[in-house]
Amino acid sequence: QVRLVESGGGLVQPGGSLRLSCQASGTISAIFNMAWYRQPSGKQRELVASIGRGGDSASYADSVKGRFTISRDNAKNTVYLQMNSLRPEDTAVYYCKNRDLGYWGQGTQVTVSS
């Protein structure tokens, strides 16, 4: 069973940057479509960015276009989310999702505050 582990979250000031990582572990028999979601406290989870198996077909929520970049390194079984120009409204728990198998990582907290 493939497990997803997110890392890279933390506290940053507005305008700062973070890079989130989502690494798959366990037996991997396929390359999956992946996505990043986020869930602000007390709100619903929302799709932030998605990426195809080969790193193509990347898409972004309107709120993060031009600021966030999703990428992947299949040799390392890792998906990344580079987040630049962070805003307080980006504060949330960020989750990695295997879109083909439908399961999630445990999430990593991102807090943007001065």
C-alpha positions, 0 to 999 in steps of 0.5 A, a space after each residue: 500500500 502506497 503512503 503519502 507523507 507531506 513535509 515543508 510546512 511552517 510559519 512564514 511572513 507575508 510575501 515569503 515562500 515555502 516548498 511543500 513535498 509529498 513523498 510516496 513510500 511503500 510498493 509503487 506499481 504505477 505513476 499516479 495523477 496527484 494534487 494538492 488541496 488545502 483546508 483553512 481552519 473551519 472551512 472546506 477542503 479545496 483543490 489548489 493544484 493538480 498534475 498529470 503523471 508525466 508532469 504535464 496538465 498542471 492546473 491551479 486554482 484562481 487564487 494561487 495562479 502565478 504564485 504556486 507551482 506544482 511539479 514532480 520528480 517521479 524518480 524520487 516518488 515526490 510531488 512538490 508545491 512551490 509557494 511564493 508571494 504567500 498571503 495570510 489567506 493561504 494559511 491552511 493545512 495542505 494535503 497531498 492526494 493520489 487522485 487515482 487511488 483516492 487517498 490522502 497524506 496526513 497534511 502539513 500546516 502552513 501559516 502566513 502571518 506577520 
